[in-house]
Amino acid sequence: MNQQLTPLVKPGWMGFLRSQLPTFLTLGVLGGLALWGTLNDWKLPWFSKQSGDSDDPLSQIRVITDSTDSDENGSKPGSLTSLVAKRIEFPSAEAVAKAGIRVEPVQARRMVHAITGNGMVDYDPARYARLTSRAGGSVWRVEKEIGDTVHKGDVLAIIDSSEVGQAKADLMQSLTQVDLRRQTVERQEAAYQRGAITDQSLREARATLSESRIRLSSDHQRLLNFGLPIRLDDLTKVPPDQLAKQLRLLGIPEDIRKQLDTETLTANFLPVTAPFDGVVVQRTAAAGEIIEKNQPKIMFVLADVRHLHVDLDVNPEDMGMIRAGLEVSFTPTYALQKSEIRNSKSEKRGHSTYGSETSDFISVTAKVSHISPEVDEKTRRVKVHAEFDNSDGRLRPNDFGIGRILIREEPKAVVIPSEALQSDGGGNLVFVRTSDKSFAVRPVHTGLRDGNFIEVGGVQAGEQVVTTGSFALLSELLKERIVGSD
């Protein structure tokens, strides 16, 4: 009985192997898979091909560390300091193109630091006048229309004023009285020398002459207040029979006198003249219109459009950098719109408009003349006034536009396109092309910004930096930072 049970209780080694064979096979398969996964980065070629991973050029790039000094300097893995020693490498130039990577050269160009503000072209307050009549009456004649260019002293209109006529008559009377009483004093002085009259009579004659001269001076000043050009010395030289005619046409230029019948004219004429060279901006006067003495009406608005102002609205926080004398460039809105249309057409034709110049469009250069001491209660901005020469008439008052106040200028700044600049959170960097398939990480520090350009230090003019696709390259670097942290 015991002999029959022995083979069942103590089997041979062959039986043992047969019983453990499934376990050994399972362990062998798992070990093979582990070895294969390690060698192939756990990617299935057939699955990658079907899922499209093999067609993604970004999945084929490598992040290569050219130096290991970063760890010796105490920098953390994945920091900007350690990223400097790295470069992105594609398997081929074709992969670079397929990934959509584009580069543009680093340039050396003029850069400016400017403060921008919306603005409006306005008249120079010192060369803008609202003209009225200095006496009541009626408009006898209008000489100028809107848009007419006039010179200082030109007659704009002629007023028929009885007040002016009375002032001229009073002046003539005073001139006559002074002349008569001067002759009386001369006779009295001669008689006094002969002893024919007393000293009292001579003093009375001289006093009467002084009173007449005072009245003459007052009448003369009255005509000057009307704006009539008159000199007493000139009037004393005029023969008495010509005096009335000269006063009648006082202030009327010769070209208008030739058109008039001087024998039938009234002496009430008062010309309204231009106080400076300019252009008639508005005209409200009409022939026959009554001008009230106590309610003067604006008849003309005259302005010198050769010298204009630009009023810019500037943020209060920027005022610390602005001072009188700074250069201002101003471009009207219609010129900006014209530039946008041109750039849009260029883009449709496939041309890059990056950094395109617009010097062929209207713009003017001015100087900051004065700065408002207060913040505008409506716009909450500060008014900055700049004067410019408009002799060529490029701009017109009330034009809107954009002004740029030049704070600082660099004539040959090293600049890159703004889309080339990336940041890892600790600093700024760019990707510089080192070969047709390799791009090195380069730290940069920034300076002036002007449109789509940024001034940088750390690269040289002529080097090529990645623009389109630079963020994707940064993402690959940041992936390694995450892996390094893990």
Secondary structure, 3 states (H helix, E strand, C coil): CHHHHHHHHCCCHHHHHHHHHHHHHHHHHHHHHHHHHHHCCCCCHHHHHHHCHHHCHHHHCEEEECCCHHHHCCCCCCCHHHHCCEEEECCCHHHHHHCCCCEEECEEEEEEEEEEEEEEEEECHHHEEEECCCCCEEEEEECCCCCCEECCCCEEEEEECHHHHHHHHHHHHHHHHHHHHHHHHHHHHHHHHHCCCCHHHHHHHHHHHHHHHHHHHHHHHHHHHCCCCCCHHHHHCCCHHHHHHHHHCCCCCHHHHCCCCCCCCCCCEEEEECCCCEEEEEECCCCCCEECCCCCCCCEEEECCCEEEEEEEECHHHHHHCCCCCEEEEEEHHHHHHHHHHHHHHHHCCCCCCCCCCCCCCCEEEEEEEEEEEECCCCCCEEEEEEEECCCCCCCCCCEEEEEEEEEEEEEEEEEEHHHCEECCCCEEEEEECCCCEEEEEEEEEEEEECCEEEEECCCCCCEEECCCHHHHHHHHHHHHHHHHC
